[in-house]
Amino acid sequence: MAIPITVPRLGWSMEEGTFVGWLKKDGEAVRPGEPLFVLESDKAAEEVEALDAGTLRLGAGAPAAGAKVKVGDVLAYLVAEGEALPVQARSASEGRLEITAKPQAASSGAGGASGSKTRRHPATSPRARRVARDLGVDCDAVQGTGRTGRIRERDVRAAAGGGQGGRLIPHTPLRRAVAARMVAGVTQAAPVTLTVEADACNLVRLRQDYQAAGGVVPTYTDLLVKAAGMALRQHPLLQAQWREEGLFVPGRVDVAVAVDVEGGLVAPVVRGVDRLGVREVAARLRELVERARAGGLAAEEMRGATFTVSNLGMFGVDAFTPIITPPQCAVLGVGRIARRPAVVGDAVVPRERVTFSLTFDHRVVDGAPAARFLDAVRGAVEQPAAWLRPGG
């Protein structure tokens, strides 16, 4: 019996995706667990593995590379040796199978998977290819500005611009997903924001100690993610989740970090932050950020966070109001570390200062516990040496 291959749901909010290409040829044998095709959701492109064994047959519903597909759509079939396609697929696809085979044969010499758009333009990012298709831009005529000449989304948009009177930038799946998350953060929760300023002199000295010690040097974001993780261990309700039957408190401390990428915002997750050393947090986060900006994150690496840290200090921002990402109940916004006058004893002296903004869901957490958590973060930043050691 023919087994349909359908579009899986890669994330809780996914309703459709972009079909990138097949990793197997029509008529090729497939074993369970083998990568079968590449599907791009609103957050990442993932290889989808086969669940069953059989021979791959592309029927009438087989999409072209770059086509939009909905969750549950039938893409192709796995059949037994000598078995025909289902009648509805075979009758409409007699000619299509022959047409599909031509680009497969042509592309096989290029060392890529047949029909996979990612293999035909190896120097072009997936988002750039999608935007080029939407804007009618020929990628072969675009000059890439990325590393090794890689064509990025901004290069395609620059090539499409140049006219007077403005232009329309089509919504990408990532932009739509970011918009949906942001709207949910203010409509599905009861958000309240608390702001506090902390002395960051010891945090600055601590990072200098790491630099002097050699090895992996943590960024301020790495240090603050670790500080937030320690505070969450003391105040677990700040990562509770609202459910109709009650509040669910996760047993792990998994912190998402907002990362700016082409076309939007993603938030890879550092898992078990409270149990990791600072250098481990730094190494893990560096790897995640690099792959996020290269478009190589798996959807699983952006799921299941219990809390989020968003640092805009590197952009010169002093303070802002971060937005919760449901089902999380809180997010910590971090401003820049700047030298400002401060009162120490009876004197006004220059000190390194940083502003934290905590947005929390008042359905889940009241103001006093949220304030205690924020004070714990401030305390960890002002006196970090006891638990953020250069050797850790």
TANOR-V29460 format. One line per field, one symbol per residue. burial: I if it has 16 or more other ideal C-beta (glycine too) atoms within 10 Angstrom, else O. A space follows every 10 residues. Layout:
# TANOR-V29460
burial: ???
This chain:
# TANOR-V29460
burial: OIIOIIIOOI IOOIOOIIII IIIIIIOOOI OOOOOIIIII IIIIIIOIOI OOOIIIIIII IIIOIIOOIO OOIIIIIIIO OOOOIIOOII OOIOOIIOOI IOOIOOIOOO OIIIIIIIII OOOIIIIIII IIIIIOIOIO OIOIOIOOOO IIIOIIIOII OOOOOOOOOO OIIIOOIIOO IOOIIOOOIO IOIOOOOIII IIIIOIIOOI OOOOOOOIII IIIIIIIIII IIOOIOIIII IIOOOOOOOI OOIIIIIIIO IIIIIIIIII OOIIOIOIII IIIIIOOIIO IIIOIOIOIO IIOOIIIIII IIIOOOOOII OIIIIIIIII IIIIIIIOOO OOOOOOOOOO IIIIIIIIII IOOIIOOOOI OOIIOIIIOI IOOIOOOIOI OO
